């Protein structure tokens, strides 16, 4: 274990997602799937609040309407991973944050640097031309670390308990990064994709951070 990292705890992730998200920058998520281990240093994340969580309703959250079969993991203990399918293709990974049972909240892992297991990550991400592109974007990150929806939805990254042939462990920095940037979330529609929700956090200048793009109607909402 690196001297600057410690295993994540439920308590460390029990804050509202918008408060917990910056703490995940520089953290390392390590997975072992089918005997292959890959570790990713997180460089970009986004917070999402569930129904009744925080002071402002989050129209972009999967949990905005309450608990469903799809988002049930978001109501579990902090530190479990909510793995969902995007556009019917990409498995995206979120760290569940917030008080257990209060509401569904999570932090989307948008991008990171593969720091161990690059060969395995490249086999999973054959389209990646460079190491930088292995986990540059949430779908790519999910592919690189080998977690798949629905098989691995609910895996516990605090205890590291095996889950359908996979193990996940999250380590946080002892000292959170102080030099971070924040802004609107990527590709989120309407007001929820504007500066009214500066809930995307990233490490400035890191080459693995994904490019920003407006969601449907967000640019117009920002101009109003």
JOMO-V533875 format. One record per residue. N is the residue number from 1. BURIAL is # if it has 9 or more other C-alpha atoms within 8 Angstrom, else .. Layout:
((N | BURIAL) (N | BURIAL))
This chain:
((1 | .) (2 | .) (3 | .) (4 | .) (5 | #) (6 | #) (7 | #) (8 | #) (9 | .) (10 | #) (11 | .) (12 | .) (13 | #) (14 | #) (15 | #) (16 | #) (17 | #) (18 | #) (19 | .) (20 | #) (21 | #) (22 | #) (23 | #) (24 | #) (25 | #) (26 | #) (27 | #) (28 | #) (29 | #) (30 | #) (31 | #) (32 | #) (33 | #) (34 | .) (35 | .) (36 | .) (37 | #) (38 | #) (39 | #) (40 | #) (41 | #) (42 | #) (43 | #) (44 | #) (45 | #) (46 | #) (47 | #) (48 | #) (49 | #) (50 | #) (51 | #) (52 | .) (53 | #) (54 | .) (55 | .) (56 | .) (57 | #) (58 | #) (59 | .) (60 | #) (61 | #) (62 | .) (63 | #) (64 | #) (65 | .) (66 | #) (67 | #) (68 | .) (69 | .) (70 | .) (71 | #) (72 | #) (73 | #) (74 | #) (75 | #) (76 | #) (77 | #) (78 | #) (79 | #) (80 | #) (81 | #) (82 | #) (83 | #) (84 | #) (85 | #) (86 | #) (87 | .) (88 | .) (89 | .) (90 | #) (91 | #) (92 | #) (93 | #) (94 | #) (95 | #) (96 | #) (97 | #) (98 | #) (99 | #) (100 | #) (101 | .) (102 | .) (103 | #) (104 | #) (105 | #) (106 | #) (107 | #) (108 | #) (109 | #) (110 | #) (111 | #) (112 | #) (113 | #) (114 | #) (115 | #) (116 | .) (117 | #) (118 | #) (119 | .) (120 | #) (121 | #) (122 | #) (123 | .) (124 | #) (125 | #) (126 | .) (127 | .) (128 | #) (129 | .) (130 | .) (131 | #) (132 | #) (133 | #) (134 | #) (135 | #) (136 | #) (137 | #) (138 | #) (139 | #) (140 | #) (141 | #) (142 | #) (143 | #) (144 | #) (145 | #) (146 | #) (147 | #) (148 | #) (149 | #) (150 | .) (151 | .) (152 | #) (153 | #) (154 | #) (155 | #) (156 | #) (157 | #) (158 | #) (159 | .) (160 | #) (161 | #) (162 | #) (163 | #) (164 | .) (165 | .) (166 | #) (167 | #) (168 | #) (169 | #) (170 | #) (171 | #) (172 | #) (173 | #) (174 | .) (175 | .) (176 | #) (177 | #) (178 | .) (179 | .) (180 | #) (181 | .) (182 | #) (183 | #) (184 | #) (185 | #) (186 | #) (187 | #) (188 | #) (189 | #) (190 | #) (191 | #) (192 | #) (193 | #) (194 | #) (195 | .) (196 | .) (197 | #) (198 | #) (199 | #) (200 | #) (201 | #) (202 | #) (203 | #) (204 | .) (205 | .) (206 | .) (207 | .) (208 | #) (209 | #) (210 | #) (211 | .) (212 | .) (213 | .) (214 | #) (215 | #) (216 | #) (217 | #) (218 | #) (219 | #) (220 | .) (221 | #) (222 | #) (223 | .) (224 | .))
